[in-house]
Amino acid sequence: MDQCTAMTLISPPAHLADLLANAEPAHVLCELGEGHEGDHAQMLWDDDANDLAAWARWNERRVRLVPRPWCPENASSGEEEVCGLFAGHPSGHSWEVTDPTREALCHASAMKHPDLFPECTGPEDRAD
Protein backbone atom coordinates (compact mmCIF):
# COMPACT_ATOMS: atom_id res chain seq x y z
CA MET A 1 0.00 0.00 0.00
CA ASP A 2 1.15 3.55 -0.65
CA GLN A 3 2.04 5.89 2.17
CA CYS A 4 -0.50 8.49 3.33
CA THR A 5 0.17 11.90 1.78
CA ALA A 6 -1.04 14.00 4.73
CA MET A 7 1.27 16.76 5.89
CA THR A 8 1.07 19.57 8.41
CA LEU A 9 3.26 22.22 10.01
CA ILE A 10 4.21 21.99 13.65
CA SER A 11 5.74 24.68 15.80
CA PRO A 12 8.28 23.92 18.49
CA PRO A 13 6.80 23.82 22.00
CA ALA A 14 6.99 27.18 23.79
CA HIS A 15 9.71 26.05 26.22
CA LEU A 16 11.95 25.12 23.27
CA ALA A 17 11.07 28.18 21.21
CA ASP A 18 12.27 30.32 24.12
CA LEU A 19 15.65 28.55 24.02
CA LEU A 20 16.06 28.63 20.24
CA ALA A 21 16.15 32.12 18.79
CA ASN A 22 15.42 30.98 15.22
CA ALA A 23 12.90 28.23 15.95
CA GLU A 24 10.49 28.00 13.02
CA PRO A 25 7.61 25.68 12.19
CA ALA A 26 8.58 22.51 10.35
CA HIS A 27 6.55 20.15 8.18
CA VAL A 28 5.78 16.57 9.14
CA LEU A 29 4.61 13.84 6.75
CA CYS A 30 2.38 10.95 7.74
CA GLU A 31 4.21 7.59 7.83
CA LEU A 32 1.07 5.45 7.93
CA GLY A 33 -0.51 3.64 5.00
CA GLU A 34 -3.05 5.51 2.88
CA GLY A 35 -6.66 5.30 4.00
CA HIS A 36 -5.76 4.72 7.65
CA GLU A 37 -8.19 5.44 10.47
CA GLY A 38 -7.58 8.09 13.13
CA ASP A 39 -4.79 10.61 13.49
CA HIS A 40 -1.84 10.97 11.13
CA ALA A 41 1.61 10.25 12.59
CA GLN A 42 5.32 10.88 12.10
CA MET A 43 8.11 9.76 14.40
CA LEU A 44 10.18 12.72 15.60
CA TRP A 45 12.84 11.10 17.78
CA ASP A 46 13.69 7.74 19.25
CA ASP A 47 14.18 7.06 22.97
CA ASP A 48 16.19 3.82 22.88
CA ALA A 49 16.64 3.78 26.66
CA ASN A 50 12.89 3.45 27.19
CA ASP A 51 12.01 1.50 23.99
CA LEU A 52 9.66 4.19 22.70
CA ALA A 53 9.63 7.20 20.41
CA ALA A 54 8.10 10.68 20.35
CA TRP A 55 5.48 10.98 17.63
CA ALA A 56 3.71 13.96 16.12
CA ARG A 57 0.02 12.98 15.87
CA TRP A 58 -2.43 15.28 14.11
CA ASN A 59 -5.87 15.67 12.60
CA GLU A 60 -7.86 18.62 11.20
CA ARG A 61 -8.15 20.25 14.63
CA ARG A 62 -4.89 19.76 16.51
CA VAL A 63 -1.32 18.52 16.66
CA ARG A 64 0.02 16.60 19.65
CA LEU A 65 3.44 15.25 20.59
CA VAL A 66 3.04 11.85 22.24
CA PRO A 67 5.40 9.12 23.45
CA ARG A 68 4.48 5.69 22.08
CA PRO A 69 6.16 2.28 22.39
CA TRP A 70 7.33 0.60 19.20
CA CYS A 71 5.18 -1.91 17.36
CA PRO A 72 6.34 -5.36 18.47
CA GLU A 73 5.73 -7.04 15.08
CA ASN A 74 8.47 -8.49 12.88
CA ALA A 75 8.23 -9.20 9.18
CA SER A 76 7.32 -12.81 8.46
CA SER A 77 10.10 -13.11 5.90
CA GLY A 78 13.48 -14.54 6.85
CA GLU A 79 14.77 -11.02 7.51
CA GLU A 80 14.99 -9.45 10.94
CA GLU A 81 12.89 -6.48 9.82
CA VAL A 82 10.84 -4.91 12.60
CA CYS A 83 7.95 -2.51 12.20
CA GLY A 84 9.05 1.11 12.40
CA LEU A 85 5.66 2.36 13.61
CA PHE A 86 4.13 2.63 17.07
CA ALA A 87 2.29 -0.14 18.90
CA GLY A 88 -1.38 -0.34 17.93
CA HIS A 89 -0.94 1.70 14.74
CA PRO A 90 -3.70 1.61 12.11
CA SER A 91 -3.08 0.34 8.55
CA GLY A 92 -0.22 -1.93 7.54
CA HIS A 93 3.18 -2.37 9.15
CA SER A 94 6.06 -0.19 7.92
CA TRP A 95 7.38 -2.89 5.56
CA GLU A 96 3.97 -2.93 3.85
CA VAL A 97 3.90 0.85 3.30
CA THR A 98 5.62 2.24 0.21
CA ASP A 99 6.65 5.86 -0.16
CA PRO A 100 5.69 6.52 -3.82
CA THR A 101 8.12 9.45 -4.13
CA ARG A 102 11.04 7.36 -2.87
CA GLU A 103 10.09 4.52 -5.22
CA ALA A 104 9.93 6.91 -8.20
CA LEU A 105 13.36 8.40 -7.35
CA CYS A 106 14.84 4.95 -6.91
CA HIS A 107 13.47 3.80 -10.28
CA ALA A 108 14.64 6.96 -12.11
CA SER A 109 18.14 6.62 -10.57
CA ALA A 110 18.34 2.97 -11.57
CA MET A 111 17.40 3.81 -15.15
CA LYS A 112 20.42 6.14 -15.42
CA HIS A 113 22.84 4.20 -13.17
CA PRO A 114 21.73 0.56 -12.85
CA ASP A 115 25.08 -0.53 -11.38
CA LEU A 116 24.73 1.99 -8.54
CA PHE A 117 21.10 1.14 -7.72
CA PRO A 118 20.69 -2.63 -8.22
CA GLU A 119 18.01 -2.83 -5.50
CA CYS A 120 15.87 -0.47 -7.61
CA THR A 121 16.29 -2.32 -10.88
CA GLY A 122 13.67 -4.86 -11.88
CA PRO A 123 13.74 -7.14 -14.92
CA GLU A 124 11.73 -4.59 -16.90
CA ASP A 125 14.52 -2.02 -16.39
CA ARG A 126 17.40 -4.14 -17.64
CA ALA A 127 18.61 -3.86 -21.22
CA ASP A 128 19.29 -7.31 -22.64
Secondary structure, DSSP 4 states (H G I P E B T S, - for coil): -BBP--EEEEPPPHHHHHH-TT---EEEE--SBTT-SS-EEEEEEEEGGGTEEEEEEE-SS-EEEEEEEBP--B-SSSS--B--SBTT-SSS-GGG-B-HHHHHHHHHHHHH-TTT-GGG--GGG---
